[in-house]
Amino acid sequence: MKTNNTPSHIAIIMDGNGRWAKEQGLNRTAGHEQGAKIVRNITIHCSNIGIKYLTLYAFSTENWDRPKLEVEFLMKLLERYFKSELEVYLKNNVRFKAIGDISRFSNRLKKVIEDTQNKTAHCTGMTQILALNYGSRDEIVRAVSKLQKQNMQISEQNISNHLDTAGIDDVDMLIRTSGEVRISNFLLWQCAYAEMFFTQTYWPEFTTEELDDLISDFSRRERRFGGI
């Protein structure tokens, strides 16, 4: 049983931006903009309380099926986010890492993502991981494909070593906001023994206080990892 009461790796499915905006009488884009502000708050807080890894589901492989104008807005929002948050990363000693297949993004967005990774590579505090054009099944298929190309054995350890998250601790605590109770193709391999938390709160209303409450709940759970 793991005795450490603080999760090393927290993963969050940031859900409910559009529904929050609709209930406020706003366009869905306003929900995404407010959600980006919450990302900053939660990232800084997790860094301050000693979380080692924070993975956020920012854009899935299925999100391309959303209305074209919304997808275009999300791409622009991502670009603005990285440009505005670089200073925040550096000030808080946060290293940034992207997971997912970013090859489908524009060259300009890919460059901003790569620049942010490079400019924060020296940071030694928490690592914030954004899942971008990410789908867990796609990630596993890509990992197995790498093994086949290298004529390597298909084993659990080898697959883990070729995932986008290679070298990163498995998820201890998975949170999904907005009341939906599913994991939506997110970190399926890495969440094998994650403790799961589903909150009714929409992501644009998620607070550091609620996160602390969930972490307190996590600390009271007994994790057996398949044992007795």
N, C-alpha and C positions, 0 to 999 in steps of 0.2 A: 504493500500500500504506500502511495506517495504521501509523505508527511508534510511537505512544504505547503503552507496554507495560501501562498500567493501564486497565481498562475504565471508560468513563464511565457506562454504564448496565448494571446486572446485573439480570436477571429470574430469579425462582425459582418453580418449581412445587413447592410444599411437600407432598410426597406421603408416605404411609406412617404417618400418625397411628394409624389404626385397627388396622393390622397390628402395629405396635409394641405397642399396648396389649394385643392378643390374646396376643402372645408373652410378655407380662409377667403374664398372667392377670388383666388389668384390663378394665374396660368401655371401649368406644371413646371415651367422653367423656374419660376420663383421658388418652388420647392427644392429644386436641385441647387439653386444658389444658396439657400438657407442651409441645406444639407452639407455643403462644402464648408460652411462656417463651423458646423458641429464637428466635422473631421478635425479641424484645427484644435478645437477645445479638447476633444477626447485624446488626440495625439499628445498634446502637451501634458495633460493630466496623467496619462499612462506612463509617459517618460518620467514624470516627477515621482510616481509611486513605485518605480522600479520594475515595471513590466519589461521583459526582454524583447518580445516581438508582438507587434500589433498588425494583423492582416485585415484589410478592409476590401469588401467586394464592391468595386467601383463601376465596372462595366463588364457584363458577361457576354459570352459568345452568342447568346440568344437576344441580347439587347439590340442587335442590328435590325431586328424585325419590328422595332418601334417606328412610329411615324418619322419620315425623313427629316422634317424640320427639327424634331426633338433630338434625333441622333446628331444632327449638325450642331445643335446648341451644346450638347454634351461634349462633343469634340473641342469646341471653342472654350467651354468651361474648364476642361482638363488642362488645356494650354495655359489659360489664365491662372489656374490653380498653381501649377508648377512654378510659374514665374513669380507669383506673389508669395509662395510658401518657402522658397529656397532660404530666405533670411530666417524664417522660423525654424527650419530644420537645423541650420547652422548655429543659431542662438541656443537651441536646446540640445545640441550634440546628438541629433537624431540622424541616423543613416537611412536613406531611402532606397528601396528596391522594388522593381516592377516584376510581376509574374504574369504569365499569359502570353499569347501570341500577338505581339505588337506590330507584326509585319503588315497588317491590314491598315494601320493608321497612316496618315499623311506623313511625308518626309519631315515636315516642320514639327509635327507633334512628336514623332519618333526622336528627333534631335533634342527636343526639350526634355523628354523623358531620360534619354541617355546622358545629357548634360547634368541633370539633377542627380542621377546616380553617381556620376563621376565626381561632382563637386561635394558630395556628402560621403564619399567612400572612406574618408579618414575619420569620420565621426565614430565614437566608441560607446555611445549610449544606446538607447533603444533603437531597434530597426523597425521602421514603418514600411509595411509591404502593401502595395496597391495591386489588386487583381484587375488587370486591364485586358479586355478581350479574352477573358479567362473562362474556361469550362473545365471542370475536373476530369471528365471523360477524355476530352481533347488532350489534356496534360498527360494523362496516363498513356494514351495512344502514342503521343510524341516521345515519351520516355522509352516505351517498348521499341519503337522504331529506331531510336538511337542505339539501343542494345543490339538489335538485329544487324544494323549497319556495321557495328564494331565486332560482330560475331561473339558477343558476350552472352553468358548464361542468363536466362530469364529467372531471376530469383527475387525474393522480397527485398533484400538489401540492395541489389543492383538497380531495381526499379526506383527505390527511394533515392538512390544516389544520382539518378538521372531525371528526377522531377524538377520542376521550376524551383521548388523549395529545398533543394539539396543543401544539406548543412544547417538547416533550420529545424529547431525542435518541433515535434508534432504539436498539434493544437491541444491545449488543456481545456479551454473554455470557449464555446461557440455561443454567440448571442445573435438573435434575429429580432429586429424591431418590427412594429406595425401589426402584430397579432397573427401573422401567418406562421404556420407550424410545419415547415419543411426546410430542407437545406439547399435545394435548387442548384444541384450540380456544383457545389462549392467545397473544395478541399476534402473530397470523399475519402481519399487515402489518409490524409493527415488528421482527419477527425475520427479515426477508428475508435479511440477511447476518450474522446472529448466529452466533457460535461456540457449539456445543452440548456440554454436559457431562452425562452420566448417571451417577449414583453409586448404589451398592447401599445406602447408608446411609439408614435411615428418618429422616424429618424430626426427630422428637424426639431423635435422637442426633447430629444434624448439628452440627459444631463450627466455631468460627472458624478452628481450625488446618486443617481440611479445606478450608474456603473459601479460605484462603491458598494451599494446595497447588494448588487448581483455578485460582486467579488466576495462579499461577506458570506453570502449563501454558499458560494463555491467552497469557501474555507471550511464549511461545516459538513461537506459531503465526504463520504468515505469512498475512495477510489481503489478498486481491487484489480483492475486491468485483467479481468478474466479469472482471477484467483478467488480464494475464499475469504 
